[in-house]
Amino acid sequence: MTQSAGTLEVVDGDPRDPQATALLQASHALMQTLFSKEENHFLSIDELCTPAIQFFVAREGGQTLGCVALADKGDYGEIKSMFVAPEARGKGVAHKLMQKLDAAARNAGLTSLKLETGDKLSEAHALYRAHGFADCGPFGSYEANSSSLFMYKDLT
């Protein structure tokens, strides 16, 4: 099936695909400029390639414009590695990724979604709130710190 230019789609992806890897590396580099090593909780590319993680990419034409991962934590899903290429921002890519993530979590029978994000990422906060997320406390192995914001969405 050939894809026409201009059609944005979100599909299963591979973190090791060169375009996805480039996005993940750009995301990691940005997080390292904004937050200390102890306050960075991104997963390595290898860590994203496990059976408990679904990885999605947003593509338009032959270009990968964004990515996100859903980590199945048993009773909830955790959003990881959400990133949109700077040149693709404002095109609805992040909203499409969030819609796919929500559908995948519901399809997997998860009852909630959770995430940890940095306090300096106000555009991300607005995106998550627009998709029904509210602030919550630390979860899983996270500990409260000066730069993390934790959010939650009930899927029931």
HELIX and SHEET records of a PDB file:
HELIX    1   1 PRO A   18  LEU A   34  1                                  17    
HELIX    2   2 LYS A   37  GLU A   39  5                                   3    
HELIX    3   3 PRO A   86  ALA A   88  5                                   3    
HELIX    4   4 VAL A   93  ASN A  107  1                                  15    
HELIX    5   5 SER A  122  ALA A  130  1                                   9    
SHEET    1   A 7 LEU A   8  ASP A  12  0                                        
SHEET    2   A 7 ILE A  53  GLU A  60 -1                                        
SHEET    3   A 7 GLN A  63  ASP A  72 -1                                        
SHEET    4   A 7 GLY A  77  VAL A  84 -1                                        
SHEET    5   A 7 SER A 112  GLY A 118  1                                        
SHEET    6   A 7 SER A 148  ASP A 154 -1                                        
SHEET    7   A 7 ALA A 134  CYS A 136 -1                                        
END                                                                             
